[in-house]
């Protein structure tokens, strides 16, 4: 297999950059990497015209894949789990305040996460307490936002689905063919309109599995300002 060559073509007045790799395969393949790079793997004898024609035909799919990767959660920041460290909830920053005590608990008090435990130097215990708090609040909030959207939208022909909150490295949410919706626990750290966008994005998938034109039309009916909040989602830090 040959090394990657950097190329570009013009499509609808915009440059589409891609990396080309020649191989012994018979078919021409296109992939979009998580960093939004477009990689074309082509047969050794594939003409430049064939490659350009295929890219122009698939440009809609390529742009949709790149937009989907833009929505991925940013890599988690390394945490120290010490007093003074900031953590987010519903888009706002709160400082961590560790207090010694027999009771193990996490409470929001003003602009602080107050964590009580016997050994405030036990960072693993602090992390576990905070993780449990986030999961509990994410499950309650997401259940409420899902039920609210299902009840308020005339375009969603679905019942309230079962939902699961869990850690997800590269997605804010996902929907299974059986109708279960999974949400990233970090969703609860986003501003509420961004949370509603993630909810709408997944609920529309209960009707339409792919990201084709019909999907985006329905999303626009369910949440008319979805593009604004998707753009905000790409800039938010959790």
Backbone bond lengths (Angstrom), bond angles and torsions (degrees), N, CA, C in turn:
res aa  C-N    CA-C-N  psi(-1)  N-CA   C-N-CA  omega(-1)  CA-C   N-CA-C  phi
1 X - - - 1.472 - - 1.526 109.06 -
2 X 1.327 116.93 134.81 1.463 121.87 -175.77 1.522 111.32 -77.00
3 X 1.332 117.87 161.16 1.474 120.29 174.82 1.525 110.59 -68.93
4 X 1.324 116.31 164.86 1.453 121.65 -179.03 1.524 110.90 -74.96
5 X 1.328 115.79 136.56 1.459 122.06 174.36 1.523 107.79 -113.40
6 X 1.326 117.29 135.46 1.456 121.75 179.54 1.527 109.03 -87.21
7 X 1.327 115.94 125.23 1.463 122.40 -178.93 1.523 109.55 -134.09
8 X 1.324 116.46 172.05 1.457 121.64 171.98 1.522 109.55 -155.81
9 X 1.325 116.43 151.72 1.457 122.81 174.28 1.521 107.64 -135.88
10 X 1.322 116.44 161.19 1.457 120.76 177.30 1.514 109.29 -95.60
11 X 1.338 115.30 130.07 1.465 121.65 178.50 1.520 108.17 -132.73
12 X 1.310 116.88 117.71 1.474 122.04 -179.88 1.527 111.81 52.60
13 X 1.327 116.20 41.64 1.451 120.13 176.27 1.518 114.93 80.49
14 X 1.330 117.71 3.28 1.466 121.38 179.16 1.519 109.33 -123.18
15 X 1.337 115.57 145.25 1.462 119.79 177.27 1.520 109.93 -78.74
16 X 1.300 115.90 134.05 1.460 122.10 173.43 1.521 107.41 -112.57
17 X 1.315 115.97 108.54 1.459 120.79 178.64 1.519 109.56 -84.74
18 X 1.322 116.28 143.91 1.456 120.16 177.88 1.517 109.87 -152.70
19 X 1.301 115.52 161.97 1.455 121.88 176.49 1.521 107.73 -110.58
20 X 1.311 115.50 130.09 1.465 121.49 -175.41 1.521 110.63 -107.79
21 X 1.325 115.09 131.51 1.460 121.28 175.47 1.529 107.93 -127.13
22 X 1.304 116.73 127.89 1.463 121.87 175.98 1.528 109.02 -90.21
23 X 1.332 115.27 141.29 1.463 118.59 -179.28 1.532 109.89 -146.74
24 X 1.316 114.36 179.58 1.456 119.78 179.42 1.517 113.61 -85.22
25 X 1.318 118.33 2.82 1.460 121.71 -179.31 1.530 110.22 -69.82
26 X 1.343 115.20 159.08 1.465 119.88 -179.27 1.524 112.50 -91.54
27 X 1.329 116.60 -26.31 1.458 120.15 -177.07 1.523 110.97 -103.18
28 X 1.323 115.17 163.06 1.465 121.21 179.67 1.525 108.45 -102.39
29 X 1.334 116.48 124.77 1.459 120.85 -177.96 1.517 112.45 -116.00
30 X 1.334 115.78 146.23 1.466 121.90 177.95 1.516 108.10 -125.39
31 X 1.319 116.69 132.78 1.466 121.02 175.79 1.526 109.06 -133.54
32 X 1.334 115.00 152.15 1.461 121.50 175.11 1.518 107.24 -116.70
33 X 1.334 116.48 121.21 1.460 121.66 -177.00 1.530 110.30 -83.13
34 X 1.346 117.11 161.15 1.476 119.81 179.75 1.517 114.52 -55.40
35 X 1.355 118.32 -26.87 1.467 120.27 177.22 1.527 111.42 -85.94
36 X 1.359 116.97 10.74 1.465 126.14 175.16 1.522 113.09 79.06
37 X 1.331 118.85 5.56 1.459 120.96 174.76 1.520 110.48 -66.86
38 X 1.328 115.96 140.31 1.461 121.63 175.39 1.524 107.42 -99.74
39 X 1.323 116.32 124.64 1.466 121.69 -179.33 1.526 108.77 -118.13
40 X 1.315 115.92 124.69 1.464 122.22 178.20 1.525 107.89 -109.10
41 X 1.321 116.34 123.90 1.466 121.52 174.99 1.520 107.05 -109.48
42 X 1.327 115.84 114.28 1.461 120.72 -170.82 1.524 111.16 -123.53
43 X 1.339 116.55 152.16 1.472 119.60 173.83 1.528 110.57 -58.98
44 X 1.309 115.86 153.53 1.464 120.30 -176.91 1.517 112.31 -58.82
45 X 1.351 117.03 -30.67 1.466 119.82 -176.61 1.525 113.26 -100.07
46 X 1.343 118.21 9.91 1.464 120.34 179.85 1.529 109.97 -69.12
47 X 1.331 116.21 131.16 1.467 120.38 -177.82 1.527 110.83 -76.04
48 X 1.343 114.99 158.77 1.461 120.10 176.13 1.524 110.25 -60.67
49 X 1.319 116.77 -36.39 1.465 120.87 179.93 1.521 111.16 -64.60
50 X 1.332 117.08 -41.72 1.471 120.32 179.00 1.520 111.26 -63.68
51 X 1.339 116.01 -41.69 1.464 120.19 179.65 1.524 110.34 -63.84
52 X 1.348 116.64 -46.03 1.463 120.46 -179.08 1.528 111.22 -64.16
53 X 1.322 117.11 -41.32 1.466 121.01 179.72 1.521 111.06 -62.64
54 X 1.323 116.70 -42.16 1.468 120.83 179.70 1.521 110.54 -65.67
55 X 1.315 116.95 -42.43 1.462 120.23 179.23 1.525 110.97 -63.18
56 X 1.327 117.39 -42.92 1.473 119.86 180.00 1.528 110.90 -64.81
57 X 1.314 116.28 -35.80 1.470 119.76 179.02 1.522 111.63 -69.51
58 X 1.326 116.42 -30.44 1.469 120.31 -176.37 1.522 113.44 -101.55
59 X 1.341 117.62 8.91 1.465 119.23 -172.41 1.532 112.03 -62.91
60 X 1.337 117.78 -34.55 1.469 119.44 177.52 1.513 111.48 -60.64
61 X 1.339 116.02 -45.72 1.466 120.91 178.09 1.516 110.97 -63.36
62 X 1.336 116.96 -41.01 1.467 121.20 179.80 1.517 110.96 -61.06
63 X 1.346 117.25 -47.13 1.463 120.56 -179.33 1.525 110.80 -63.19
64 X 1.331 117.53 -39.06 1.468 120.08 179.44 1.524 111.04 -65.03
65 X 1.334 116.81 -40.09 1.458 120.11 177.86 1.519 110.89 -64.26
66 X 1.328 117.13 -41.23 1.462 120.28 178.79 1.521 111.02 -64.31
67 X 1.334 117.18 -40.33 1.461 119.64 177.80 1.517 111.27 -64.95
68 X 1.338 116.44 -38.33 1.462 119.85 178.95 1.520 111.17 -62.52
69 X 1.338 117.12 -39.65 1.462 119.62 178.68 1.523 111.28 -68.91
70 X 1.346 117.73 -28.75 1.455 120.54 176.54 1.524 111.31 -62.02
71 X 1.345 116.39 -27.84 1.457 120.79 -176.99 1.521 113.34 -83.36
72 X 1.296 117.22 -6.27 1.464 119.59 -178.24 1.522 110.59 -64.87
73 X 1.327 117.06 145.68 1.465 118.95 178.25 1.511 111.15 -64.13
74 X 1.349 117.45 143.37 1.463 119.67 177.52 1.523 110.63 -66.29
75 X 1.330 117.84 157.85 1.472 119.09 177.43 1.520 110.18 -56.85
76 X 1.341 117.62 137.87 1.461 119.24 -178.79 1.526 111.81 -63.61
77 X 1.321 114.85 140.52 1.459 119.46 177.32 1.524 109.49 -72.57
78 X 1.335 117.98 143.22 1.464 119.30 176.87 1.527 109.96 -64.63
79 X 1.311 116.88 132.60 1.461 122.05 -177.17 1.519 110.68 -108.28
80 X 1.341 115.26 144.12 1.454 121.17 176.80 1.525 111.81 -103.49
81 X 1.344 116.92 -21.09 1.457 122.74 178.75 1.526 111.35 59.06
82 X 1.339 114.30 50.64 1.463 121.28 179.07 1.526 108.82 -127.45
83 X 1.315 116.56 160.22 1.463 121.59 179.05 1.531 110.40 -57.54
84 X 1.332 115.57 139.05 1.453 121.85 179.32 1.506 114.23 96.54
85 X 1.337 117.52 -17.94 1.453 121.40 179.30 1.529 109.50 -69.93
86 X 1.332 117.47 144.32 1.463 120.61 -178.70 1.528 111.50 -96.51
87 X 1.322 114.94 142.36 1.467 122.81 176.33 1.525 107.80 -137.38
88 X 1.319 116.48 151.87 1.462 120.82 -174.95 1.529 112.38 -104.56
89 X 1.322 113.44 151.34 1.459 121.90 172.15 1.525 107.54 -152.58
90 X 1.343 116.33 123.63 1.469 122.77 -177.87 1.532 112.09 52.12
91 X 1.324 115.25 38.85 1.460 120.91 174.31 1.513 115.47 84.92
92 X 1.320 118.25 -4.92 1.464 121.17 -178.89 1.535 110.25 -107.13
93 X 1.321 115.39 152.29 1.458 120.62 179.23 1.528 110.49 -94.04
94 X 1.325 114.47 138.15 1.469 121.73 176.80 1.524 107.72 -130.72
95 X 1.331 115.33 143.43 1.461 119.48 177.56 1.524 110.21 -91.24
96 X 1.316 113.78 145.18 1.456 120.74 179.42 1.530 108.95 -83.02
97 X 1.334 115.39 131.16 1.466 120.64 176.93 1.535 107.49 -128.43
98 X 1.315 116.17 115.89 1.461 121.39 -177.56 1.523 109.59 -97.43
99 X 1.340 115.09 131.03 1.467 120.37 179.86 1.522 109.83 -129.35
100 X 1.337 117.38 133.87 1.472 119.63 177.60 1.523 110.19 -72.75
101 X 1.322 115.92 142.14 1.456 120.78 178.13 1.510 110.86 179.50
102 X 1.310 116.72 162.35 1.463 121.58 -179.71 1.526 110.39 -71.43
103 X 1.325 116.57 -40.22 1.460 121.01 -179.11 1.528 110.20 -74.39
104 X 1.345 115.92 133.71 1.461 120.97 174.90 1.524 107.98 -96.52
105 X 1.323 117.30 115.81 1.464 119.20 -175.36 1.521 110.76 -156.53
106 X 1.338 113.60 161.54 1.465 122.04 173.71 1.521 106.99 -130.78
107 X 1.349 116.62 128.54 1.459 120.93 178.60 1.527 109.34 -136.95
108 X 1.333 115.25 146.22 1.458 120.31 171.52 1.527 107.57 -90.81
109 X 1.312 116.06 118.17 1.460 121.22 -179.96 1.527 106.97 -127.62
110 X 1.334 116.82 108.33 1.459 119.77 -175.97 1.512 110.53 60.99
111 X 1.326 116.85 -122.23 1.467 121.44 179.19 1.527 111.70 -103.74
112 X 1.350 116.66 28.95 1.463 120.96 -178.34 1.524 111.81 -127.29
113 X 1.319 115.06 143.93 1.461 122.32 160.63 1.527 105.46 -89.56
114 X 1.311 117.50 109.97 1.458 121.01 178.59 1.523 108.03 -95.97
115 X 1.309 116.17 114.44 1.466 122.20 -178.70 1.523 108.21 -110.14
116 X 1.333 115.63 123.39 1.464 120.60 179.62 1.524 109.44 -111.43
117 X 1.324 116.16 131.73 1.462 122.62 176.50 1.523 107.99 -162.81
118 X 1.325 115.77 163.79 1.462 119.40 -173.32 1.522 112.48 -67.56
119 X 1.350 117.29 -37.87 1.460 120.83 -176.92 1.523 108.61 -120.18
120 X 1.321 116.96 99.07 1.466 120.18 -176.40 1.532 112.09 -70.36
121 X 1.327 117.33 -11.24 1.466 120.58 178.04 1.527 111.75 -86.41
122 X 1.343 116.78 -6.51 1.467 121.00 -179.54 1.530 108.83 -82.67
123 X 1.318 116.23 89.32 1.462 121.06 -175.05 1.525 112.44 -64.22
124 X 1.314 117.36 -34.51 1.462 120.54 178.27 1.520 110.83 -62.95
125 X 1.324 116.37 -40.95 1.464 120.41 179.28 1.528 110.64 -67.02
126 X 1.332 117.28 -39.38 1.470 120.66 177.23 1.523 109.90 -62.20
127 X 1.311 116.66 -45.83 1.468 121.02 179.51 1.532 111.07 -59.62
128 X 1.328 116.86 -43.90 1.468 120.10 -178.84 1.530 111.60 -65.22
129 X 1.317 116.74 -39.31 1.462 120.31 178.36 1.530 110.76 -64.88
130 X 1.316 116.26 -43.93 1.459 119.87 179.50 1.531 111.41 -66.55
131 X 1.319 116.60 -40.54 1.464 120.12 179.05 1.526 110.57 -62.34
132 X 1.327 117.07 -42.86 1.463 120.55 178.81 1.530 110.76 -63.35
133 X 1.337 116.27 -39.45 1.470 120.17 179.04 1.520 110.19 -63.81
134 X 1.328 117.21 -46.23 1.460 120.62 179.96 1.531 111.15 -62.20
135 X 1.325 117.62 -42.96 1.470 120.26 -178.79 1.530 110.92 -64.12
136 X 1.315 116.79 -42.78 1.458 120.08 -179.94 1.533 110.92 -62.72
137 X 1.322 116.43 -46.45 1.460 119.77 -178.16 1.522 112.08 -72.80
138 X 1.324 117.51 -33.84 1.466 120.05 176.38 1.522 110.73 -64.64
139 X 1.323 117.17 -43.86 1.470 120.64 -179.41 1.530 110.86 -61.31
140 X 1.324 117.24 -44.75 1.466 120.87 -178.99 1.526 111.09 -66.86
141 X 1.327 116.67 -46.75 1.460 120.11 -177.05 1.522 111.48 -66.30
142 X 1.327 117.57 -44.66 1.463 120.45 -177.99 1.528 111.36 -66.81
143 X 1.318 117.58 -37.75 1.468 120.01 176.09 1.523 109.90 -59.53
144 X 1.339 116.49 -41.15 1.462 120.61 -179.44 1.526 111.33 -68.72
145 X 1.351 117.93 -42.74 1.468 120.71 -177.98 1.520 111.23 -70.60
146 X 1.329 117.74 -35.82 1.469 120.81 176.91 1.525 109.92 -64.21
147 X 1.333 116.83 -49.98 1.466 120.81 -179.38 1.528 110.58 -60.98
148 X 1.314 116.55 -38.78 1.469 121.30 -179.57 1.523 110.96 -63.19
149 X 1.335 117.11 -45.22 1.465 119.92 -178.15 1.520 111.40 -69.16
150 X 1.315 117.37 -41.35 1.471 120.08 178.16 1.521 110.36 -59.65
151 X 1.335 117.03 -40.80 1.466 121.15 -177.76 1.527 112.21 -72.90
152 X 1.346 117.46 -31.68 1.464 120.15 -172.49 1.522 114.31 -92.44
153 X 1.334 117.99 -20.72 1.460 120.67 -175.89 1.529 111.40 -95.52
154 X 1.323 116.35 127.84 1.472 120.63 176.11 1.521 111.12 -84.37
155 X 1.322 117.71 -8.22 1.463 121.41 -177.41 1.526 112.74 -90.88
156 X 1.329 117.02 -19.21 1.468 120.22 -178.90 1.522 109.63 -91.54
157 X 1.306 115.66 106.75 1.464 120.51 179.15 1.523 109.03 -92.50
158 X 1.346 115.95 64.02 1.461 120.77 -177.39 1.522 109.45 -140.26
159 X 1.330 114.77 155.43 1.465 120.53 170.61 1.524 107.66 -86.02
160 X 1.320 116.91 165.11 1.464 120.12 176.44 1.531 108.00 -62.58
161 X 1.325 118.16 119.17 1.457 120.40 -174.92 1.526 111.87 -83.13
162 X 1.321 117.08 158.83 1.475 118.86 169.77 1.520 109.36 -68.40
163 X 1.321 116.70 138.50 1.471 119.94 -179.31 1.527 109.66 -123.89
164 X 1.319 113.94 152.42 1.460 121.81 177.66 1.520 108.37 -133.12
165 X 1.302 116.91 135.73 1.461 122.46 176.52 1.526 108.11 -105.30
166 X 1.308 116.38 129.55 1.463 119.52 179.74 1.529 109.57 -155.44
167 X 1.304 116.77 170.24 1.465 121.57 176.14 1.521 108.95 -75.11
168 X 1.315 116.32 132.19 1.461 121.97 179.60 1.517 107.63 -136.84
169 X 1.311 117.32 126.64 1.466 120.80 -173.21 1.515 112.53 -79.35
170 X 1.330 118.49 -33.79 1.462 119.27 -169.90 1.523 113.69 -127.61
171 X 1.318 118.53 12.02 1.462 119.81 179.54 1.518 110.30 -143.09
172 X 1.325 114.36 150.84 1.459 119.22 171.08 1.524 110.37 -83.82
173 X 1.321 116.55 -25.67 1.460 119.70 179.19 1.513 110.64 -169.22
174 X 1.323 116.19 168.92 1.460 121.65 175.91 1.520 108.80 -156.19
175 X 1.329 115.56 156.84 1.465 122.02 -177.93 1.518 109.06 -127.94
176 X 1.322 117.50 134.43 1.454 121.31 -179.61 1.526 110.45 -93.34
177 X 1.320 115.37 164.09 1.466 120.28 178.57 1.525 111.77 -64.76
178 X 1.306 116.57 -23.56 1.466 120.62 179.84 1.521 112.53 -86.21
179 X 1.329 116.42 1.44 1.453 119.12 173.33 1.516 115.95 91.87
180 X 1.318 117.56 13.52 1.462 119.74 175.21 1.523 108.79 -92.64
181 X 1.337 116.42 140.53 1.461 121.48 -179.37 1.527 108.88 -112.40
182 X 1.312 115.99 129.78 1.462 122.93 176.78 1.524 108.86 -107.83
183 X 1.326 115.97 136.59 1.457 121.26 177.48 1.522 109.74 -123.22
184 X 1.329 114.63 142.18 1.459 121.94 173.18 1.529 108.39 -67.77
185 X 1.312 117.46 131.44 1.467 120.81 179.72 1.526 111.48 -56.83
186 X 1.340 117.85 -28.98 1.459 120.79 -178.55 1.527 112.93 -70.83
187 X 1.336 117.81 -9.70 1.464 120.19 176.87 1.524 110.78 -55.14
188 X 1.334 116.67 -34.93 1.462 120.35 -176.11 1.537 111.95 -67.89
189 X 1.305 117.00 -10.59 1.468 120.38 178.12 1.534 111.95 -86.99
190 X 1.328 116.82 -9.92 1.463 121.69 -176.91 1.524 111.74 -81.07
191 X 1.348 117.47 160.21 1.468 119.71 169.71 1.528 109.50 -60.21
192 X 1.323 117.64 149.11 1.456 121.73 -174.04 1.533 113.53 -56.07
193 X 1.354 120.46 -42.63 1.470 118.25 178.01 1.528 112.85 -61.75
194 X 1.343 118.06 -33.30 1.465 120.67 176.31 1.526 110.17 -68.35
195 X 1.327 117.15 -37.42 1.464 120.92 175.59 1.526 109.77 -61.13
196 X 1.333 116.35 -44.51 1.461 120.09 179.17 1.520 111.50 -64.03
197 X 1.343 117.31 -33.19 1.466 119.34 175.88 1.529 110.61 -65.31
198 X 1.327 116.94 -45.45 1.470 120.08 179.05 1.529 110.06 -60.84
199 X 1.331 116.85 -41.85 1.465 121.10 178.20 1.526 110.43 -61.91
200 X 1.342 116.83 -48.61 1.462 120.16 179.90 1.523 111.11 -61.47
201 X 1.331 116.24 -42.09 1.468 120.93 179.94 1.532 110.83 -56.11
202 X 1.326 116.56 -45.39 1.463 119.65 -177.55 1.532 112.18 -75.66
203 X 1.325 117.95 -36.95 1.468 119.15 -178.90 1.522 111.73 -67.83
204 X 1.320 117.45 -34.76 1.468 119.21 175.93 1.522 110.54 -63.42
205 X 1.338 116.29 -31.16 1.467 119.59 177.28 1.528 112.11 -65.66
206 X 1.312 118.19 -19.08 1.469 119.29 174.99 1.517 110.92 -68.18
207 X 1.330 116.77 -24.50 1.459 122.06 176.16 1.525 112.23 -94.50
208 X 1.331 115.94 -39.71 1.468 120.86 -175.45 1.523 107.99 -132.91
209 X 1.314 117.24 115.88 1.468 121.11 -171.91 1.523 113.24 -72.80
210 X 1.348 117.66 -34.35 1.466 119.58 -173.65 1.527 111.55 -96.51
211 X 1.331 114.86 -176.93 1.464 120.99 178.62 1.525 110.72 -106.96
212 X 1.313 116.68 38.43 1.457 121.02 178.60 1.521 111.86 -75.05
213 X 1.340 117.47 178.56 1.467 121.70 -178.36 1.528 113.46 -55.68
214 X 1.336 117.44 -37.33 1.472 120.49 -179.31 1.526 110.68 -64.48
215 X 1.324 116.11 -34.91 1.466 119.78 178.98 1.527 110.57 -62.57
216 X 1.341 116.75 -49.02 1.465 120.02 -176.39 1.528 111.39 -67.92
217 X 1.338 116.95 -32.09 1.467 119.27 176.23 1.524 110.55 -64.46
218 X 1.336 116.46 -44.52 1.459 119.15 -179.81 1.525 110.80 -66.85
219 X 1.320 117.22 -39.98 1.461 119.51 178.50 1.528 110.16 -59.92
220 X 1.334 116.63 -38.57 1.458 120.36 178.47 1.518 112.61 -64.86
221 X 1.316 117.23 -30.33 1.466 120.62 177.67 1.524 111.04 -77.64
222 X 1.330 115.43 -36.56 1.466 119.68 179.86 1.523 110.94 -73.42
223 X 1.344 116.63 -39.37 1.471 121.34 -178.28 1.527 107.82 -140.86
224 X 1.327 118.39 89.48 1.469 121.29 -173.63 1.526 115.08 -56.61
225 X 1.331 118.51 -30.97 1.473 120.26 -178.21 1.527 112.39 -100.98
226 X 1.331 116.99 29.16 1.456 120.64 -174.82 1.532 112.26 -60.15
227 X 1.340 118.28 -34.63 1.466 119.88 -177.26 1.527 111.56 -63.19
228 X 1.311 116.78 -37.00 1.467 121.24 178.24 1.515 110.48 -60.26
229 X 1.330 116.57 -44.39 1.459 119.77 -175.12 1.523 112.08 -81.24
230 X 1.337 117.47 -26.44 1.464 118.71 173.18 1.524 109.65 -66.51
231 X 1.344 116.63 -40.58 1.469 120.00 178.19 1.524 110.12 -63.57
232 X 1.336 116.61 -40.76 1.480 119.75 177.88 1.529 110.15 -64.76
233 X 1.306 116.46 -37.94 1.461 120.92 -179.51 1.519 111.29 -59.46
234 X 1.349 115.94 -35.77 1.455 119.44 179.99 1.510 114.14 -70.07
235 X 1.363 117.60 -14.08 1.468 121.06 -178.02 1.517 113.24 -107.10
236 X 1.330 116.80 -9.18 1.454 119.30 -172.76 1.528 111.05 -77.92
237 X 1.310 116.71 147.88 1.465 122.49 175.12 1.522 108.11 -111.94
238 X 1.323 115.75 140.01 1.462 120.06 178.19 1.524 110.77 -121.06
